[in-house]
Amino acid sequence: MSSPHPHAEGFAASGDPEGALGRVARVLTGDPRVSVAFGAGEPHVQGERFVVPARLVDDPASEAALFGALDLLAARYRYSEAARLDTPQAGVTGRIAQAVEDRRVLAQLAFAYPGARHYVERWRAQRTADIAWRWSALAWRERLVWAIERALWSEADEPSGARERDATALAAALRAIDGPLAASRASRSTRASVRAAEAIVAGVRSLASRGANNMMQTAGPAEGLDDEAARLAQALDEFGAQDEIEPPGGGASAEHADRENGTVSQAAAEAESAAGAALSEADAPHAAVASHGDAHARARLSIPLTTAFDTVTDLTGRGDAAAWRKLRALARAETGALKTHLERVLKADELTHWKREQERGEIDRAALARLAASRGYRTPFRVARQASGRDTVVTLLLDLSGSMAGRKIELARLCAAALCDALTQLAFDAEVLGYSSVESAEMRARFERARAAGADLRGYNRFVERLDLRVFKRFGARDLSGLAAIECGFENPDGEALAWAAARLAQRKARRRLLFVLSDGYPSTSDGDAAVLRTDLLARVQAVKAQGIELVGIGILDDAVEAFYPNAVVVRKLHELPTVAFATLSRLLVGRPY
């Protein structure tokens, strides 16, 4: 199937090539904040900016490779937990993990945009040519990393430009780690990619204990290799020895989280199976998805036919001022006492730490005995250091489906106003988002064209509805009047909206990130398979938790949230919604167990 790729035709001839590429990147990621810049080196992501190689811009023949690099960055940004890989200490282990991860996330992007396959293939070919040109200047470990990467992508075993002796050693090394390489192709998460890379590095380093000379003789003995074999054994032994790519919290905590979430992670893995199936062992990066009809393919992510028509509307500060003042007064009357209590608790909870052994400050009573006993003692003072406990950001995500109409949406609006107003006064940064989906005439036309052409559409689960995403109050804004504009939409594809909100929250630098979801039922669209929507939401919840975001589902007269969110609260009496939501938030802010 050849789904259209959001390709900006003739971008190089335009007056603003970075802007043209930025528009493509925003379509691929679904994030309106993404921009593109040209730079040196390999493609990389800097926050919300994609840096693509400037060397590809000047050559019209490299335009397809340039778009392949852009696809690679979009896939990393959209599907990967970059913080696990983008560290200075990652070394060769991190580079191998990135190669494993790139293969995984590009499969998911290919599932959403099959037309992107051509561009990534051209990017791989361009990169292969660059490496071949620099081959003679590469250290042996760099050559081995590149050989491993090509093996992961099922490209030629012998890198172009390699001498016969290089090829012999590299081929032997690859055969020795054939098992870990094959296992790495089954990666279903960034964490799994990291573990696969560690296994590959461990396999390479184990060759040193067996002897590089023996390894090379396995591939075919050659005379006069003793000195080179010794150097090779040393390189093998040092391969990845100083790498450290485990994120804060360490591997033990990650493994504990895996065990803790075992039951739902299985559903999440199944939900990604269709995307992962896009890469068979011998396939190119954007191979077509196979076996759509088998039992495992039914549990998968909910993939839209296209995201080109999805909209994000920022209503921050654009609500009616009079309506907002009235809403704020009602909110403060509803939760004012709770807010005052929370403020007292937070102030009491902010610890005062003392820096002792100072030459000035206030007298440290514990040092008085030493001062009396030692004539030369000159540091009997201490200085107070305040440690704020408010390094937390909060997102409130509202289900704006049609079933929320009436009293539910009124109280959801009041709840959002109460929480956001209190958080602002208490110096917490917060964001309020809403989501729904609505039928799009343009998207229906595209669907009808694809169906008339006989395209296989079984891999998709949103065909004629576009996402209608709304920002009522963004991070950093002080004007909360946009909350008065909270209104209902139509359907609710919860999984896609959750991923969008989590991506925005993950960009904030804070010690803790809290995400509250207010919903009144199961995910639903008019044109999607309900079972797929549910496995999709389960997978997205697990992905959000893996990012270290604390997630809470609040059910409004419905206990569906308990089926998806490990931490869930159900409001049985509608008028209690603002109070229950505020009490739940307060308990988390003061660090008490859920």
N, C-alpha and C positions, 0 to 999 in steps of 0.2 A: 504494500500500500504506500502511496506517495502523498502524505499529508502536506499541505503547503507549509513551508518554513517562513517565519516572519522576516524575510530577507529584504533589506533596504536596497532596492535596485539603484545602481549608479551612485553609490554613496561617495566614492572617491572623487567624482566630478562635482559633488555638491560643495557649497561654501562652508559647510559645517559637518565634516565626516564624523567627528566625535559625537555630535548631536544625533546624527542618523543612526550610528551604532548604539547610542544610548536608548533610542526608541525601540530598537530590536531587543536590547537587553531587558528593558522593562516589560515587554511582551513575554519574553521567555521566562522571566522570574515572577511576574505578577506583582512586582514591587515598584511603585511609582518613584521611589527615592533613588533607584539605581542610576548611575551615570558611567560613562566610559571615558578613559583617557589613554593616550599613547605613551609608552615608556620603553625602557631597555629591558633586556633579559626575557625570562619566560613569563607567560601570562600569570597574573596573580590578582587576588582580591584584597583591596584595602578598605575595610569597612563596607560602605555601600558603593564604592567605586571599583570598576573593573579596569585593570591596566593590561592592555593588549600590546604585543610587540610593534613598535613603530616601524621596524624594518619591513613589515609586510604591507604597509600602507603605500609606499612609493612604487611598488611593483604591481601593476594591474593583474599579472598572472597569478599573484598570491592572494587575490581577493577571496577565493573560496577557503583557503587556509586561514585567513583572518577571521572569517565567520566561524570556522571550526574552533579556533581559539576562544571566540566569544561564547560559543555553545558550551565549551568545557567550563568556563568560568560560571556561566549561568547554572549549569548542572551542579557544580560545587556549592554555589550560593544557595540553591534551592533545596538540595537534598542532603548535603553533608554537614557534619558537625565540625566546622573548620578549626575550632579551638583545640581539638585533639591533635591536629597535624601541624598547624602553623606556629611552631615554636623554634627558637634558635637552636635548641639542643636536639632537634629531631634527627639530624644527620642522615645516614643512609637508611636507617630503619624508617624514618619519617618519609623519605622519598619513595621507598618501596610501598609503604602504607598509602601514600598519596596515589601511586599508580594503581593499586588494588581498588582504592576508593573511586578513582576516576572511572575505572571500568564499570563499577557498580552504578554510579550516579548517571553516567552517560546512557546506560541501559534504561534508566527511568525517564530521562529526557527524551530518548528515542521513542519510548512508549507514548509520550505526550505529543512529540513532534517527529514522526518517522522521517519527514523530509530533511531533518538535520543530519541524517546519516552521511550523506555525500560530503558535507562540509567538514565533519570530524575526520573522515578518511583522508581528505586533502591536508588537514592539519597534521595528522600522523605522518603522512608522506613528506611534508615539509620539514618536520622535526627530524625524521630519519636522514634526510639529505644534509641537514645542519650537523648532525652528530658524525656522519661519515666524513664530512669535510674537516672536522676537528679531531678525528679519531687518533691520529698520531700523537696529539698533545695531551690525551686523556690518561690519567693514572689508571692502574689496573682495577682499583675498586670502582672507579667511575665507569669503566667498560663493563664490569660485572653488573652494576646497577642497571645500566642500559640494556644489557642482555636479558636480565630478569624482567624488566619492563616489557620488552618485545615478546618474551615468552608468555607473559600474562595476557597480552593482546593477541596471542596466537599468530604473531608475525614470524618472519624468517628467523630460524635459530641462529644463523651466522650473521652478525651485523656487517653491513657493507663497509668495506675499508679495513676489516680485520685481517691480520696476517695469519698464515696457517697455524703458527704456534699459538697465537691468541685464540683462534677459533677452537683449537683442540682443548685448551684449558677451560675456556668458557663453556664449551659443550659438556665437558665432564662435570663442571660445577652445576650446570643446569640439570643434568641427569641425577646428580646426588640429591637435589632438592625437588625432584619431580612431585613427590607426595605433597609437601607444603604448597607448592605452586598450584597443583590441582585443587587443593582444599580452599585456597584463597579465592578461587572463582565463585565459590558459594557464599561469599560475604553478603550479608544482609543489613549491615549497619557500619557506621564509622568505627565503633569499638571493635567489631569483628575484623575490619580491615587492619586495624592496628595489631590485633593479636596474630593475624595471618602473617603480617610483615615480620613480627618478632620471631615467629616459627621459621620463616624463610632465612632470616639472619642467623638464627641458632643453627640451622642446617648447614649454612655456608661455613660458619666458624668451626663446626664439628669436623670439617674436612682437615683442618690443621692438625687435629689430634691423630688422624689417620695417616697424615703425611701427604703433602702436595705432590711429591714425586710419584707415590702410589696412585694418586688420583689421575695424573697425567699418563701413567703407564696403562691405566685402565682404558683410556681413550686410544692408546696406541703409543708404544715406546719410541723415544727419539734420543739419539746420542747427544751428549754435551749439554744436558738440561739440569745438571745438579745444582749449579749456582742459581739458575732461574727458578727451579723448584723450591729452593730455600727461601728466596725472596717471596715467592708465591705463598708458601706456607705462612710466612710472617704476615703478609697482607691478609690472608684468610683469618688468621688469629685475631687481627686487629679490626676486622670487618664488623662495624656496628658496635664495637666494645664500649664506646662512651656515649651511645645514644640514650636519650631519655625523652620519650614522647607521651608519658602518662600525664594526664591533666591533673589539676589540683584535686585532692581526694584519693588519688592513687588507684592502682589496679584492684586492691583488696575491696575497697568500697564499691567499685564498679561491679566486681564479681558478686558481691553481696546483693547489689541492686538487681543483677540478673536473676539470682535465685529467688529473690523476693517477688519479682514480677514474672515468674516463670509461666504461670498459667495464661496470662494475657499476652506475653511476648510471643507465644506460639501462634496466637491469632494474628499478631502483627507480622510475624514472618510469613504466614500464609498470605496476608494481605499484600505483601510485596512480591509474591512469587511470580505474578504475571510480568511485573517490571523486570525482575531478575532473569526471567526466561528469555528476555530479549537478547541475551548473550549466551550462546552455546559455546562449547569449548573451542570450536574452530571458527566461530563467527567473527565478523568485523564489528566495530564499536556500536553501530546502529542497526544491527540485524533485526529482521522482522520477528515479532513474537510468534512462537510456535504453540501448537496444542491449545488453542483457545477453549476448546470444548471439554477438556478433561476436568476431573473433580477438583483438583487443586486450584485451577485457574478461576474458579467461581469465588474463592475468597481472595480479594485483591483490593488495591486502592481504587478509589472512584476517580477515574481519569476523564477530564473534559475533552470533547472533540477539539475545542480551541479555547484559549483564554484571551483571544484578541479583543473580545467585546466586553470583558469584565470591566467594571468601573469602580474606582475608589473616589469617594466624594468627601472632601475635608470641610466640615461644617463648624470648625472651631471658631468661636466668636461671631458666628453668623446667625445666631438665633435671635428671636424677638426679646429685647431687653426687659420689657415689662413682664412678659411671660416668665422669663428667667427669675426675676425678683420675686414673683409670686411663688414659683416653684421652690426657690431657696428658702423662703419663709416657712413653707409647709415642711420642707425637709428638716430644717433646724428644730421645728416644733416636735417633729417625730423622733429625732435621734439626738437632740441637743444634750440631754443628760448623759447619754452613752458617750458622746464625744468628750464631754468634760471629764468623765471618769477615765476614759482612755488616756487623755492628756496627763492626768495625775499619775497613772500607772507608768506611762512612758518616762516621765521625768524621774520617778523613783527608780526606774530600771536602768537609767543611763549611769553607768558606773563611773566613779572617780578613781583614777589610777594615780599613784604617787611615784615620781622619779626621785630616788633617794641619793644620798652622797653628793649633794650639791653645795657649791660655795656661797650661794645666796638663796633666799626663799624664806619659808617659815621653819621654825625649829622642829626637828624630828625627835620626838621624845625617846624613841628607841636608841638614838645616838648620844644621849646625854651622858651615859656612863662612860662611853669611850672618850667623850670630850673631856671629862674630869680626869681620866686615867692617863691620857696621852697629851703632852704639851704641844706636840706638832700637828695634832689632828685639826684640819681646817674645813671639813665638809660635813657639818652636823645639820644641814638643811635639807628640806624636801620641796619639790615643786609639783603642783597638781596638774594632771593631764586629763582632759575630758575626752571620753570615748563615746561618740554618738552611736546610739542604737538605731538610728533612723536611716541607715543606708539601705533602703528598700524601695523598689519601684513596683507599682501595681497597675495591672490592666483589668478592666471590666469589659467583658464581651457579651453583648446582648443578642439573643435570638429575636429577630424582627419578623418572624413568620406570621402569616395571616391568623393562625390560631391564637396569637398573643393579643388580638384586637380586644378593645373594650377595657375592662378593669385591669386586666393583666398588664397591658402596656402602660397604663397610667401609673401603676405602682412600680413597674420596672423603671420608669422615668424618674419617679420620686426616689427610688432606691439609688439610682445612679447619681442623682443630685446630692443626696445625703452623704454617700460615700466620698464622692469627689470633692465636695465642699469641705468636709471634715479633713480629708487627707491634705488638701491644699493649705488649710489653716495650721495643720500639724507638721508642715514642711516635708511631706512625702510627695514625690513626683508620681503622677497617675495619668492614665489614658483611658478613655471610654470609647469603645468601638461597637458597631452593630453590623449585622449581616442578614442577608436574605438572597433569594435568586428570583429572577423574573424572565419570562420568555422574551427572546430577542428575535426580531424579524430577520436581521442580518445573519444571526447564527442559524436560524431555521433554514434560510436559503442555502447556506453552506452545507448543512446536513442533507438537504434534499438533493443537492448536486452530487454529493459524495455517494448517496444511496443510489441515485440514478446511474452513476458510473459503475455500480457494482462493487464498490469498495467494501472491504471487510471491516465492519464497525463493532465487532463483538468485544474489542478491547476497551471500549469507551463506556462511560456511564453518565455523561451529561452531554446532551445533544443539542437542545434548543434553548436552554436557559443560561443566561449570563449571571455572574455573581454581581450583586449590588452591595458593595462594602462601604461603610460609612464611618468617618472619624468625627465624633461629636466633641471630643476634647483631646488634643494631642499632648504628648509629653512636653513639659516646659512652658505651656501656655497658662496664663493667669485668667483669661477671659473664659468663663464657663457657660456663657449664654447659649452655646451650641447644644447643650443638653436639653433645652426646651424644644429642640427640633426632632426629638426621638419619636418616630412613628413606625407603624407596621409596614412590612412589605408583603411577600407572597410565600415562597418556600424556604426551606432551611437545610442546605448542604453543610452540616456542622463540621465535618472533617476538614474540608478545604478552608473554611473560615478560621478554624482553630489554628491551622498551620500558618495562615497569614498573620493572625494576631501574635502568635508565638515568635514568628520571625521578627516582627517589630519590637517585641519585648526583649528578645535576645540581644538586640543592638545596644541596649542601655547598659552602662557600666554601673553595677551596684553589687553589693554583697548578696542580696536576696532579690528574687524576682517572683512576684505572685500574680497568678492569672485566674480570675474568677469568671465562670461561664454561667449565665442565667438562661435557662431553657425550659420549655414546657412540654417536651416530648422527644420522640425519636427523630433522627435526621430524615429528611424527606425532600424529594423533588418530583415534579410531575412526569419526568421522562427517565428516571433512573431506577435501577434495581435496589429495592430497600435493603436486601441482604448485603449487597456490596457497600451501600452507604454505611451500614453498621460496622462491617469489618474495616472499612476505611477509617471510621472514627476511632475504633480501638487502636489501629496502627498509629494514627496521628497522636493520640494521647500518650502512647508509649514513647514516641519520638520526642514529644515535648518534655516528658519527664527525663529523658536521657540528656536533655540540654541543661538540666539542673533547675528547671522552672517548677515552682510549687503550684500545683493545679488543683482547683476546687470547683466542682460542679454544684450549682444550686438549682434544684428542681422546683418548678412552680406548679403546684397541684398535680404533680406527676413524678413518679419515682424512676423514670427512664435513666436519669443521670447516674443512678446507682449501678447500672449495667456497664457503664463506660468509664466513669471517673473513680479511681481508688478512694479519693476523698470527696464525699458527696453529702449534701444536706437537702432535705425535702421540706418545702414549706407547705403545710397542710391547710393553713388558714391564710387566705390571700392578704388580709390586712397586716399580717405579721412579716411580710417580705422585707421591708426596709430594716426592721429591728433584727431579724434573724441574720440577714446579710451583714449588717454592721457588727453584730456580736461575733460572727464567724471571722470576719476580717480582724477584729480587735484581738481575738485569741491568737491568731497567727502573728500579728505585729509585735505582741509582747513575748513571743517565743515560747508559748505554751504548747504542749502536745495537742495534735488535732483530735 
